[in-house]
Amino acid sequence: MMPNVTMPDRKPAKSPAAKVPANVTAAVRRAAAYIDARQQDEADGPITLEELGRHCGLSPWHLQRQFKRVMGVTPRDYEESLRLARFKKGLRTGAGVAAATFDAGFGSSSRVYERAGAALGMTPASYASGGKGAAIRYALAPSTLGQVLVAATGKGLCRVEMGADADTLIEDLTAEFPEADSIDRDDRALGPYLAEILRRIAGKAPLAELPLDIRMTAFQRQVWQALAQIPTGETRSYGEVAASIGHPKAARAVGNTCGANPVAVAIPCHRVLRNDGAIGGYAWGSERKQALIAAESTSLTTHSRPAGKKRVTG
């Protein structure tokens, strides 16, 4: 369970960087699509900035800078995230760690345990078990940010997702836990969880603590606990979070950990921005991240924070 600790000092939410010109955004989107296509074609060798630049019409230096502004990550990190997605898919389909490692293009088992292990929050072998033996219930509801799905075991929340289509969210949940004993919809039992998540999506301060049932590395635990201490309506940079946990040079690792968050809003990774104040990436879309920050900032000016919290049970 993530602690909810109120911090006495207050900082105003940072503003995102200036809007990127439409033609540059389009060029970056072409570069991202090119990376996607290369991954799907299973092309050998890394994609260089020069190659990407030729494809989208930007210089390598300009592409690197603008790609991060638009996508929230560098081209290399974006390519790595796609590789990780392929690796996860291979594990879930029973390919085995060695085969999934080769198919995803990680090159060596040591590299996959270093890179993918941190993002999965567990060893690849544990992830491959796919929630074996778990009885998972889920609930769905519409929100201002699209459909919201909350899923929980008997111990707590194991997934909180946002998306445009409810059926897709259910399919993704089933794919994420292929070895679960059962995955059943139960809106009544999970109603308290769902109500608390919807409250937070609306920008309101938490009324209750949400028990979590998620696996995490020691570093992820440090980061996610630090995020839980950021008050509603405030933001921090990746660098500030890294410094707060005693790892001032680990801003990128903090960003990766935010990207691996399986429970949207319950762990408020949306409150962490790039060091230059730009919105940065978000697993559920940068537009949702910006909307969450705006809602919390607005709510903060019209509502006072509750004095205490109870524990939600579902």
C-alpha positions in Angstrom: 0.0 0.0 0.0 1.3 3.4 -0.9 1.4 5.9 2.0 -0.5 9.2 1.7 1.7 11.8 3.4 0.9 15.5 3.3 3.9 17.7 2.6 4.0 21.1 4.2 5.7 23.1 1.5 3.7 23.9 -1.6 4.9 24.6 -5.1 2.8 25.9 -8.0 2.3 23.5 -10.8 4.8 24.0 -13.6 3.7 25.1 -17.1 4.3 22.9 -20.1 6.9 24.1 -22.7 5.7 26.2 -25.6 3.6 24.4 -28.1 5.5 22.5 -30.8 4.8 23.8 -34.4 2.4 21.5 -36.3 4.9 20.7 -39.1 7.5 19.6 -36.5 4.9 17.5 -34.6 4.0 15.8 -37.9 7.7 15.1 -38.6 8.1 13.5 -35.2 5.0 11.4 -35.7 6.5 10.2 -39.0 9.7 9.3 -37.1 7.7 7.4 -34.5 5.8 5.5 -37.2 9.1 4.6 -38.9 10.4 3.2 -35.6 7.1 1.2 -35.2 7.4 -0.2 -38.7 11.0 -1.2 -38.2 10.1 -3.0 -35.0 7.3 -4.9 -36.7 9.6 -5.8 -39.6 12.1 -7.1 -37.0 14.8 -5.2 -38.8 18.3 -5.9 -37.6 20.5 -3.2 -36.0 19.7 -0.1 -34.1 17.9 2.9 -35.8 20.3 5.8 -36.0 19.3 9.5 -35.6 20.7 10.1 -39.1 18.4 7.4 -40.6 15.4 8.8 -38.8 16.3 12.4 -39.8 16.5 11.4 -43.4 13.0 9.8 -43.2 11.2 12.7 -41.5 13.2 15.7 -42.9 14.8 17.0 -39.7 18.5 17.2 -38.7 19.6 14.5 -36.2 20.1 17.1 -33.5 16.8 18.8 -34.1 14.9 15.5 -34.3 16.4 14.3 -31.0 15.3 17.5 -29.3 11.8 17.8 -30.8 11.1 14.1 -30.5 11.5 14.3 -26.8 9.3 17.5 -26.6 6.5 15.7 -28.5 6.7 12.1 -27.3 8.2 12.7 -23.9 11.1 10.3 -24.5 14.1 10.2 -26.8 13.9 8.1 -30.0 16.1 5.5 -28.4 13.9 5.2 -25.4 10.8 5.0 -27.6 12.4 2.2 -29.6 13.3 0.5 -26.3 9.7 0.7 -25.1 8.5 -1.0 -28.2 11.1 -3.7 -27.7 9.9 -4.2 -24.2 6.3 -4.5 -25.4 7.3 -7.2 -27.8 9.2 -9.0 -25.0 6.1 -8.8 -22.7 3.9 -10.2 -25.5 6.4 -13.1 -26.0 6.3 -13.9 -22.3 2.5 -13.8 -22.2 2.2 -16.1 -25.2 4.4 -18.8 -23.6 7.5 -18.3 -25.7 9.8 -18.6 -22.7 12.4 -16.1 -21.5 15.1 -17.1 -23.9 12.9 -17.0 -27.0 11.2 -13.8 -26.0 14.6 -12.2 -25.4 15.8 -13.1 -28.9 12.5 -12.2 -30.7 12.4 -8.8 -29.0 16.0 -8.0 -30.0 17.5 -7.6 -26.6 20.6 -9.5 -27.6 21.6 -11.0 -24.3 19.9 -12.4 -21.2 21.9 -10.1 -18.9 20.6 -7.1 -20.9 17.0 -8.2 -20.7 17.2 -8.8 -17.0 18.7 -5.3 -16.5 16.3 -3.4 -18.8 13.1 -5.4 -18.8 13.3 -6.5 -15.2 13.2 -2.9 -14.0 10.2 -2.0 -16.1 8.2 -5.2 -15.3 8.7 -4.8 -11.6 9.6 -8.4 -11.3 11.9 -11.0 -13.0 10.8 -11.9 -16.5 10.1 -15.5 -15.3 7.7 -14.2 -12.7 6.0 -11.9 -15.2 5.6 -14.9 -17.5 3.5 -16.6 -14.8 0.7 -14.2 -15.8 -1.0 -13.8 -12.4 -1.2 -17.6 -12.0 -3.8 -18.6 -9.4 -5.2 -15.1 -8.9 -8.9 -14.4 -8.7 -9.3 -11.0 -10.3 -12.4 -8.8 -10.3 -12.9 -5.6 -12.3 -15.3 -2.7 -12.7 -15.8 -0.1 -15.4 -17.2 3.4 -15.6 -17.1 6.4 -17.9 -15.2 9.5 -16.8 -14.1 12.8 -18.2 -11.0 11.1 -19.5 -12.7 8.1 -21.2 -13.5 4.7 -19.9 -11.9 3.7 -16.6 -11.2 0.1 -15.5 -10.2 -0.9 -12.0 -9.1 -4.5 -11.3 -8.3 -6.0 -7.9 -7.4 -9.3 -6.2 -8.5 -10.0 -2.6 -5.4 -8.0 -1.5 -6.0 -4.8 -3.4 -5.8 -3.0 -6.7 -3.7 -4.7 -9.4 -4.7 -2.5 -12.3 -6.2 0.9 -13.1 -6.5 1.7 -16.8 -8.0 4.5 -18.8 -8.9 4.3 -22.5 -11.4 5.2 -25.2 -13.0 1.7 -25.4 -14.2 -0.5 -22.6 -13.9 -3.7 -24.6 -10.2 -2.9 -25.3 -9.5 -2.3 -21.7 -11.0 -5.7 -20.8 -9.0 -7.4 -23.5 -5.8 -5.8 -22.2 -6.6 -6.9 -18.7 -7.1 -10.5 -19.8 -3.9 -10.4 -21.8 -1.9 -9.0 -18.9 -3.1 -11.9 -16.5 -3.5 -14.9 -18.8 -2.9 -17.4 -16.0 -5.4 -16.0 -13.5 -7.9 -18.5 -12.2 -10.7 -16.1 -13.0 -11.3 -12.5 -14.3 -14.9 -11.4 -13.6 -16.8 -8.1 -13.7 -18.1 -7.1 -10.3 -19.1 -3.4 -10.3 -20.8 -3.7 -6.9 -17.8 -5.2 -5.0 -15.3 -2.8 -6.6 -17.6 0.2 -6.3 -15.6 1.8 -3.5 -12.4 1.5 -5.4 -14.0 2.9 -8.6 -15.6 5.8 -6.7 -12.2 6.8 -5.2 -10.4 6.6 -8.6 -13.1 8.7 -10.3 -12.9 11.3 -7.5 -9.1 11.6 -8.1 -9.6 11.8 -11.9 -12.0 14.8 -11.2 -9.0 16.5 -9.5 -10.2 16.1 -5.9 -7.9 15.2 -3.0 -8.0 11.5 -1.9 -10.6 10.6 0.7 -9.3 7.2 1.3 -6.2 5.0 1.0 -6.2 2.4 -1.8 -4.6 -0.9 -1.0 -2.4 -2.2 -3.8 -1.5 -5.7 -4.9 1.3 -5.0 -7.4 4.9 -6.4 -7.6 7.7 -3.9 -7.6 11.5 -3.6 -7.3 13.0 -1.8 -4.3 13.7 1.2 -6.5 10.2 1.3 -7.8 8.9 1.2 -4.3 11.0 4.2 -3.4 9.8 6.2 -6.4 6.1 5.3 -6.0 6.2 6.1 -2.3 7.8 9.5 -3.2 5.0 10.2 -5.8 2.4 9.4 -3.1 3.8 12.3 -1.1 3.3 14.9 -3.8 0.1 16.8 -2.7 -2.9 17.1 -4.9 -2.5 20.1 -7.2 1.3 20.2 -7.1 4.0 18.8 -9.4 7.6 17.7 -9.2 10.2 17.1 -11.9 11.8 13.7 -12.5 15.1 15.2 -11.2 13.4 16.4 -8.0 11.9 13.0 -7.4 15.2 11.3 -8.0 16.9 13.7 -5.5 14.2 13.2 -2.9 14.9 9.4 -2.8 18.7 9.9 -2.6 19.5 9.2 -6.2 20.0 12.6 -7.8 21.4 11.2 -11.1 18.5 8.8 -11.6 16.0 11.1 -13.3 15.8 8.8 -16.3 15.2 5.7 -14.1 12.5 7.7 -12.3 10.8 8.4 -15.7 11.0 4.7 -16.6 9.4 3.8 -13.3 6.6 6.2 -13.8 6.0 4.6 -17.2 5.8 1.2 -15.6 3.0 2.3 -13.1 0.2 -0.2 -13.5 -2.4 1.7 -11.5 -3.2 5.1 -13.0 -4.0 7.9 -10.5 -3.7 5.5 -7.6 0.0 6.1 -7.9 0.1 9.7 -9.1 2.8 9.6 -11.7 0.9 12.2 -13.7 2.3 14.8 -11.2 5.9 14.3 -12.4 7.0 16.5 -15.3 10.2 16.8 -17.3 13.0 18.9 -15.8 12.2 21.8 -18.3 8.5 21.9 -17.1 7.1 20.2 -20.1 4.3 17.6 -19.6 6.4 14.6 -20.8 5.2 11.1 -21.5 2.4 9.3 -19.8 1.3 5.7 -20.3 -2.4 6.8 -20.8 -1.6 9.7 -23.1 -0.1 13.1 -22.5 -3.5 14.8 -23.0 -4.9 12.8 -20.1 -1.8 13.8 -18.0 -2.3 17.4 -18.7 -6.1 17.2 -18.0 -5.4 15.5 -14.6 -2.9 18.3 -13.6 -5.3 21.0 -14.7 -8.2 19.4 -12.8 -6.2 19.1 -9.6 -5.0 22.7 -9.9 -8.5 23.9 -10.4 -9.9 21.8 -7.6 -7.2 23.0 -5.2 -8.4 26.6 -5.5 -12.0 25.8 -4.7 -11.8 22.9 -2.2 -9.8 22.3 1.0 -8.0 19.1 1.4 -9.8 16.5 3.7 -8.3 16.3 7.2 -8.1 12.5 7.2 -8.5 9.4 5.1 -10.1 6.0 5.7 -9.1 2.8 4.0 -11.1 1.7 1.0 -12.2 -2.0 0.9 -13.5 -3.9 -2.0 
